[in-house]
Structure formats: C-alpha cells, structure tokens
Amino acid sequence: MQTDNIFIIHPSTTEQVDALTAFVKALKIKYELTNEKAYNANFIDKIEKSRQDYKKGKGKIMTLDELNQLWK
C-alpha cells in the first residue's frame, strides 16, 4: 500500500546522514538525497538583496504598533 506521506529530515552530521541512508535502504524505502536548499533560489536572492539594501541604509525600522497600524 502506497501513502502520500513525505518525511523531510535535516541531519546535522555525516554520521546521521549515513545512519539514515542505511535505515531507509534496509527498509527498501525510496528516498532522495540532495544538498539543495529548501527555498527557491529566486526567493533567496530577493532576501539577500533586501539585506544588502538595509545595510546600505535603504531600510526603515518600524515598531510593532506602526506595523499594526498598516493592517487597519
């Protein structure tokens, strides 16, 4: 029986990667191993550009009250 469940695991060491790989192979579970970031590259580029703009003084610091006023 096939399920639609997907597990996303973030190992922090190579030992964890090796152990997880061995585990899924032993259970004959289909898996993919990638080094890609979870976010779209264009999105990451926009965030980095925003951070650079802020460092150059092109940003504005707002209080929580000011932000809340934007929603009203």
C-alpha positions in Angstrom: 0.0 0.0 0.0 1.4 3.4 -1.0 0.9 6.5 1.1 1.2 10.2 0.2 3.3 11.0 3.3 6.7 12.7 2.8 9.3 13.0 5.6 11.8 15.8 5.5 14.7 15.2 7.8 17.6 17.6 8.5 20.6 15.6 9.7 23.4 17.7 11.2 26.3 15.4 10.8 27.7 13.0 8.2 27.2 10.1 10.7 23.5 11.0 10.8 23.3 11.0 7.0 25.0 7.6 6.8 22.7 6.1 9.5 19.5 7.5 7.8 20.7 6.2 4.4 21.4 2.8 5.8 18.0 2.8 7.6 15.9 3.6 4.5 17.9 1.2 2.4 17.3 -1.6 4.9 13.6 -1.0 4.8 13.7 -0.7 1.0 12.2 2.8 1.1 12.5 5.0 -1.9 14.5 8.2 -1.0 16.2 11.2 -2.4 19.3 12.8 -1.0 20.0 16.4 -2.0 22.1 19.3 -0.9 19.7 21.9 -2.3 18.2 24.5 0.0 14.5 24.2 0.8 13.7 27.6 -0.7 13.5 28.7 -4.3 16.8 30.3 -5.4 14.9 33.5 -6.6 13.4 33.9 -3.2 16.8 33.6 -1.5 18.2 36.2 -3.9 15.5 38.6 -3.1 16.1 38.2 0.7 19.8 38.7 0.2 19.2 41.8 -1.9 16.9 43.2 0.8 19.6 42.5 3.5 22.2 44.3 1.4 19.8 47.3 0.8 19.2 47.5 4.5 22.9 47.6 5.3 23.2 50.5 2.8 20.6 52.5 4.7 17.7 51.8 2.3 15.5 50.3 5.1 13.2 51.5 7.7 12.8 50.3 11.2 9.2 50.2 12.4 7.7 49.5 15.8 5.1 46.8 16.3 2.5 49.5 16.8 3.4 51.1 13.4 3.1 47.7 11.7 -0.2 47.1 13.3 -1.5 50.4 12.0 -0.7 49.2 8.5 -3.3 46.5 8.8 -6.1 48.7 10.0 
